[in-house]
């Protein structure tokens, strides 16, 4: 920190845990799918975990810490153009949470993961594994969703993750901005007038309740497969 900055809480603990647990679940899902066989049991379990995490993030994007809320990084075209031109307004705080480009990456990754999990619920490899909701759609629909899940879906996610990692490296090397450490410790050195995210025992308790509800919902979806 320099004399003009203070340590400001940007990422609350629930957001940080979501980020890292989701990363581990996605890695595990990819690895277990490539292994196949008995590892598919874990592929399904991790898929349900991702479903619960995505549902939690949707809710937390509405009631979570200030910089975790979708409203804080839902930018319009004008804000994006100002950012690309290096002419962002001071009140936009693009250096605090997700920048306009970072926001696009986050929304794209969340949407692709939702599509991947959703297609997996209806997928059927016609050998040993099928999603819990496959009986609710026609064979043609299941085949279409299976194709997406096994091909385009996974490759688009891997490509988006690769771009995400590349952006982190570029920001570190070319702009001198460390995006990883704040997602670990929660704080960033920022001007004192930047509003901090609320991260208290009560907010963490709320996050735990929301996660439990989302986990129960994912377990119920899994039970539909009989």
N, C-alpha and C positions, 0 to 999 in steps of 0.2 A: 504493500500500500504506500501511496505518497501522502504528503500532509493534507491534501484536499479530499481524501477519500476515507471512508470508514467501512467496516465489514457489515454488509447488509444481507439479511436472510432472503434469498431469492427462491430456492427450491426447498419446499417443506419435506419432512421425512417421508410421508406417504408417496409423494411424487418420485423421490429418489429411489425408494424401495421398488416402486412399480417399474421404473426404468431398468434397474439391474436384474430384477427377477424376470421381467419380460424377456430381456436379452438372453438369459440362461435358458428359459423355456423354449425360445425360438431355436437356439443352437441345439438343444436336446431334441426338439422335434425333427429338425433336419437330419441329425445324425441317426436317430432311431428309424426314420423312414428309409435312409440309405442302407442300414443294416438289415431291416426287414425281419421276417420270422417272428420269434418271441419278443423282439424289441418293439414290435408294433403295439404291444400292450402299453408300453411307455409312451409311444407316439400318441395314442388316444388320450392317456392321462394328461400329458403335457398340452394337448390340444384343448382339453376342457379347462386346464389352468389358464391358458391364453384367453379363452372365452370369458372366464371370470375376471381376468385382469382388464380386458378391453371394456367390459361392462362397468367395472369400477372406474376406469379412466374417463369414461363418458360422464359418469355422475360427478367425479372429482373435478372434471373440467367445468362444472357448473357451481360447485360449492367449495372447492379446494382453496389453497393459498393464492394470493393475488396473481402471481406470475404463472401459476398452473392453470388458471381459468382460461377457457377458450377465448373469452372476451378480451384478454390481454394480448393475444397474438392472432386475432382474426383480422387481417389487414386487407384493405381495399387496393385496387390497382394503383391509385395515386400514391399511397404510402410505399408500395413496392417500387414504383418508379423513382421516388425521392431517395429511397435506400440505395438503389442501383447507381444513382447519380452522385451518391455521397452527400445528399442535401437533406437528410432527415431532420425534422424539427426536434428541438430539445425535449419537448413534452411527450414525444413518441417513445422515448426510452428504448430504442432498438438494441442498445448494447446490454440491456439488463436480462431479459428473458430470451424468448425466441425471436430472432430477427425475422423479417418478412420471408427471406429465402429459407431460413430454418423452419419457420412455421409451415411453409409448403411441404418441406420434407417430412415433418411430423404428421401432418394430415394425410399425406400420401401413404406413409408407412402404416398408420392406423387403419386407413381404408383398405389397404391391401391385406393386412393381417385379418381384418374382419371378413373380407371376401374369402380368404383362404380357410379360415375356421368355419365359416358358413358353408362353403362348398364341401368341406370335409364331413360335415354332419350328414350330408346327403350322398356321399361318395360310396362306391361299391367296387372292389377290385375283382368281384365274381370268383374269388378263390377262398379267402379266409377272413377278410376284413371288410366291414361295412359300417357306415355311420349310423347313429341311433335314429335318424329321421328318414332313412332311405325308403321306408315303407309308406311314407306320406307323399311320394312323388312317383311319376311314371318312370319306366326303365330308360326312356330316351332322355328325360331330364337328369336322371341320376348319372347316366353315361356322359352327358355334357358337363356336368359339374365335376365328375371324376377326372375328366380330361383336363379341365382347368386346374384342379387341385394338384395333379401330378406333373403338369407341364408349365403352362404360362404363369400360374399363380406363384409357384415356388421360385421360378426364375426372376419374376418381377420383384419379389420380396428381397431376394439376394442382391439384385442390382440396386435397389433402393437403399439397402443397408450399406452396400459398398460405397455409394455416393455419400451417404451420411458420414461414414468414417473418413472418406476423402475430404469432405468439407471441414471436419474437425481438424485434420492435419493442415489444411490450407489456412484456416483461421489461426492456428498456432504458429505456423512458419512465416506466413506473409503479413499477418496483422498483429501477431504477438498476443492473441487472445486465447486463454486456456478455458476450453469449454468442458473439460472432463472433471477437473478438481471441484468446481462448484456443484456438479451433479453428485459428488461423493460427500462433500462436507456441508453443502447447502448454501454457503455464503460466497459473496463476491465483494471485492474492494470497489466501492462505488461512491459517487457524491452523496453527502449526508442528506440531501433533500429527496433522494429516491425512496419511495415507500417500500417497506419490507413486507414480505409475505407472512401471514399469521401461521405460526407453527407451535402450537401449545399442546398441552396434554388433552384438552377438550377436542381440538381439531383432530388430533391423532386418534382419539377414541371414536370420533365420528367416522374417520376413515376405516377403522377396524370394523365397525358395525356395517358400513357399506360393503366392505370386502366380504364379510360373512354372508350378507344377503346375496351378493353376486355369486359367491361360491356355492350357495344353496341352489341358486338358479341354474348354474352349470351342472350341478349334480342331478337336478331334476331332468334336465335335457338328456343327460347321459342315461338316466333310468328309462327313458322312452324306448331305448333299443332293446329292452327286455333282457 
